[in-house]
Structure formats: structure tokens, C-alpha cells
Amino acid sequence: MPLPIEDYAMISDCQSAAMVGRDGSIDWLCFPRYDSASMFGALLGDESHGRWLVAPEGADDATAVRAYVEGTLMLVTRWTTSTGVVEVTDFMPHGNRAADIVRRVRGVSGTVAMRQDLRIRFDYARAVPWVRQVRDEDVRGIIATAGPDAVIVRGPRLRAEGESHRSHFAVREGETVDITLAWYPSYRDAPPALDVEALISSTTAWWDRWTSGIEHQGKYHEHVIRSLIVLRALTHEDTGGIAAAATTSLPEQFGGARNWDYRYVWLRDASLTLSVLVNHGYVDEAAAWRGWLLRAIAGDPADVQIMYGLAGERDLLERELPSLPGYGGAAPVRIGNGAVDQYQADVIGEVMVALQEAREKGVVDGQHAWPVQRALMAFLEEHWERKDSGIWEMRGAERYFTHSRVMVWAAFDRAIKANERFGLKGPVERWRALRERISAEIEAQGFDTERGTYVQSYGSKEVDASLLILSQVGYVKATDTRMLGTVAAIEQDLMSSGLVMRYRTEASDDGLVPGEYPFLACSFWLVEQYAGSGRHEDAVRLMDVLVGLTNDVGLLSEEYDVAGARQAGNTPQALSHLALVRAADAIEARQEQRR
């Protein structure tokens, strides 16, 4: 059985990631990219689906404390046993243009007997590799090959035992044992042994340089730093595409079927990440993502998708994998994502908002940036009245979702501002007329005058957490009575557990069996709204609860099971972390105003 989701830490080289359990087992790894097939898949099954354990013998009687090296994604786990103490440093080298993992075991005191259990299962556990022993430059290792994939593992000698390869070794005070894994295409020669000392130095230096540029102060400084590091790790080093999470199919309801693949680039989530990075001084990352965007959506705006692969791939066909039984039996496990074919009207608005914010923060336009935005606006001019599936990717009938209508409004609003503030050309009078027409429509059909709240969709009496975004994009002020009424309705309908649900699944036709846990980003949105409307104490109170839900190394998944006191959904989740940063910024801004 896999561990609780909060017991996993991520290591990453900004191209892929591994999920390392508190027990010392890497239970999820896809090489060479986030969206490649897994070679360790125990996270969605058990050890027979692939894992890599490095831990003391008799680890059940040992204690483990772990933390990242400050400002990095290099994970250090300190094991205390009855015979001594060891530290295991796990990291993925950055900048060597390879797909590697280093696991360094260092003796701190006494002597500790260690064990290694390696079970490689390529292609989502559908391919058991052929394994052979190798030895080069006095370093022993094994090479495992299946189809297009191969890895070489170097370190203490591994011996076949049943369906795994194992080793046993002792580490004394002052001794160091390095274990490395390198993935490579099976039709090429195995790469040479890694220079671990050099890679530790270069990887630490790269992360130090990157985090030294973070602009943030305040009570939640450490959580903001960790969240920005997560967002950087999820931004692919080569393509600039920003993955929504490092995993697939971790359940939104334990034992249920709400299991989705989040290893792709959602235009919405990536746009919001761009805004956060720009606001904290990361102009280069913003420029890289804009370049990714221009490549991904090139062509007819009518063909724009809500999500793409990390390099802009369009074919993300959703399918189920019987080879993996699912986290705790939550089936099916899915790869690809069927929502790719949905129309979500808010997406163009998210892109326009983010690009305008980048422009205002000094990101210089390339020659194709505004023409692409003009093309998006031309498409929206023709389709602004179209129903959609909404931000939550409802798999029922399309509707006029109020949040989507506001984001269409925001698209026209930012196009107008691009003209007014930067002189960029376009049919501004037409845009102004459409902006006013959409606003009037929202007030007439998206607002419940009896209850004094905006509603989930036209004609509905339900509310939706996405309505908290209305003040974020400037449609209404956070202090507007309409917004305050909406907050009151959300507090009444969606906060029975103290955290914010996306919507009431039992009252919405989303095409799935009702039931899920509170969505963490939504609660951070409420913090931001509280701060903006003068409810500072409420904002801090809820923020303190939320940052308390991070795991021991500061990571957040998508949702939180309050009754079970555990994280749920894919992890680490970009939307949760970027919403944390925005909420912290809002609280700090409010404190500055009060000072």
C-alpha cells in the first residue's frame, strides 16, 4: 500500500519529478518528462508496480526526520536507529541535461545497516525489464532494459531476489555511499558514472541563485518561498510549459472515480502561475512561458485547447490503465485528459489577464505577442455568447457559468487596457461595447437579487467558489455589497467543514457520482477576498489553518479531507501553491496599508 499523500516529498530537475516517501521509497517516477510513462508506480498500486527503497534495516524501529536543503528541492532524511544515525540525500541534478537521481547515504554516528530494494517496472508497470550486471571503473551496477527505456543503477551490488533487486550494506560514521540511477534511450550506450560531488555543488548553486531573486517579506515568507520553488520545478526547463501537478490519478475522493491526469499544461493554471512569478520578479520565466504559449496556440484560434502537453502537444487522449490498480484501490487510473476537448470560455480571459499583467511588469513584447492576442480576441468576438463547461470541467451539459462570463468580460477589459496603456491597436470601441453588454448580462442573469449573491450559472440558485475570482480580476471590488453577499452565501453553503468546497456536487450535473473534499485553492481565494474586504483577522485565521495543512516539507496537494486529516488529489498542485502565494501577498498588502 502507498503512504498517505502528505507523506511524500518531491524532488525535481525542472523536467520531471520523483515522489519520495517518508519511508525512503521512491514510489513515483516518470523519465524523462513529467508526462512520460512511469517506471516506479507503487504510488498507484503497491511495490510490485515499481519502487526504489533505500532505508535502514528494521526501519520500523527507526525514526525519520526530513527537510529540504534550504532554498532547494534536495531532500535530506535523517534516520535515527538503535545503532547510529545516517542521512540520505535525494536529489535530481539540475542542468546536466540528463534524467538522473542521486541517493547519497552519509554516516553521522555509529554504524547503521542499510538496505536497498529496487523494482523497475517501465511503461506504467506494463513492462518488466531484462536486467544484467555491469561493472565499470570499479563501480558495480545493473542495466535494466525494456522497449525504448533503459536505466543504469550504480552503487552497492544488487542481487536478484524474486521480483526485485536488493542490496545490504553498512555505513559507519564519516562514510559516504552514493547510489545513482540514470535513464537513457535503450538504443544508446549507457551514460558514464556521475560525478556526485560536482552535481551536488552545481545543483545547490543553481537553486541558490534562483531563490535569491525572490521578492517577498511577511509572516508566511517560508511558505511563499517553498511554493515558488514548487512552481519553478513544475515549469519545464526546456519548453517553458507549466505542469499542473507531478502526478496522475491521486483521488479527489478516496476509493472514488474522480481520478485525473494533471501532468499537462492548463492554460488557466499556467497563466495564473505566470502572474505569480512576474509579481515576484521572475521576468525570464514569464518570457519563457509566453514563448511556449505562442507556439502552443499557433494557428487558427478556433483550435485553441484548454490544455496541452509540456511541449505544446495537442493529442492528450484520455484512457484508463488496468495495469495500475489505483491509489488505495481508487480506480480507474487515467492518463491523458478528456477535458482537452471541452470548450471553457474563461481560458482566453485568463491568458489575456496574465499577458497584460506581464506587460505592465516590464516583460517586453515579442513581435508576435500582440498579434496572437488580437487573434484570440477576434475569436472571442465571434463566440462570446457560447455556453461552456466551466472552470471545473463539468462533464454534464454546457451552461452559462457566471465565472466564465466574467472571464470573457476580463478578456475584453484587458484588450482595452492594452490599447489605452500601451497603444496596441484593435477595434477598441467594439471591445468596449461588448464589455458593457456582457456586464449587463451578468448582472441580469448571474446575480440572485433575492439572496444578494452571484450564482454558479444563469438560472441557478447554487453558488460556486470560482465566484471569489470576480474581485481578483477587477469585475467588482472586494468591498462591493454584491461581493460581500456572495461571500456570505459561500460561507453558508460551501464551508460546512471550515474549508471551501468548489461547489455542491450533489446539486450539480457534473457527470460524476457526487462527493469530494474541499479544494485548497478555493480556501486561499477566500483568504484573498477577506484581506481585500477588510476582514484581516479572518484572513489570517484561515490562512494559518491552511498553511498548517502543508506536509512536513511544505507541499500541498489539490484537496484536503478534513474528517480524515489527510491530503487528497494530485500533488504537489500548482494551483494550490500559487493560490497560497497570492493569499500571502494579499495579507501582506493589507498590513502595509494598515501601517
Sequence and secondary structure as in RCSB ss.txt:
>XXXX:A:sequence
MPLPIEDYAMISDCQSAAMVGRDGSIDWLCFPRYDSASMFGALLGDESHGRWLVAPEGADDATAVRAYVEGTLML
VTRWTTSTGVVEVTDFMPHGNRAADIVRRVRGVSGTVAMRQDLRIRFDYARAVPWVRQVRDEDVRGIIATAGPDA
VIVRGPRLRAEGESHRSHFAVREGETVDITLAWYPSYRDAPPALDVEALISSTTAWWDRWTSGIEHQGKYHEHVI
RSLIVLRALTHEDTGGIAAAATTSLPEQFGGARNWDYRYVWLRDASLTLSVLVNHGYVDEAAAWRGWLLRAIAGD
PADVQIMYGLAGERDLLERELPSLPGYGGAAPVRIGNGAVDQYQADVIGEVMVALQEAREKGVVDGQHAWPVQRA
LMAFLEEHWERKDSGIWEMRGAERYFTHSRVMVWAAFDRAIKANERFGLKGPVERWRALRERISAEIEAQGFDTE
RGTYVQSYGSKEVDASLLILSQVGYVKATDTRMLGTVAAIEQDLMSSGLVMRYRTEASDDGLVPGEYPFLACSFW
LVEQYAGSGRHEDAVRLMDVLVGLTNDVGLLSEEYDVAGARQAGNTPQALSHLALVRAADAIEARQEQRR
>XXXX:A:secstr
    GGGEEEEE SS EEEEETTSEEEEEESSSTTS EEE GGGS GGG EEEEEETTGGGSEEEEEE TTSS E
EEEEE SSEEEEEEEE  SSSSSEEEEEEEEEEEEEEEEEEEEE  HHHHTB  EEEEEEETTEEEEEEEETTEE
EEEESS  EEETTEEEEEEEEETT EEEEEEEEEETTS       HHHHHHHHHHHHHHHHTT    STTHHHHH
HHHHHHHHTB TTT  B SBS B   SSTTSS   B  SEEHHHHHHHHHHHHHTT HHHHHHHHHHHHHHT S 
GGG  SEE TT       EE TTS  GGG    EES GGGG   THHHHHHHHHHHHHHHTT    TTHHHHHHH
HHHHHHHHTT  B TTTT SS  B BHHHHHHHHHHHHHHHHHHHHH   S HHHHHHHHHHHHHHHHHHSEETT
TTEE SBTT     GGGGHHHHTTSS TTSHHHHHHHHHHHHHH TTSS  SS GGGS  SS S    BHHHHHH
HHHHHHHTT HHHHHHHHHHHHTTS TTS   SEEETTTTEEESSSSBHHHHHHHHHHHHHHHHHHHHH 
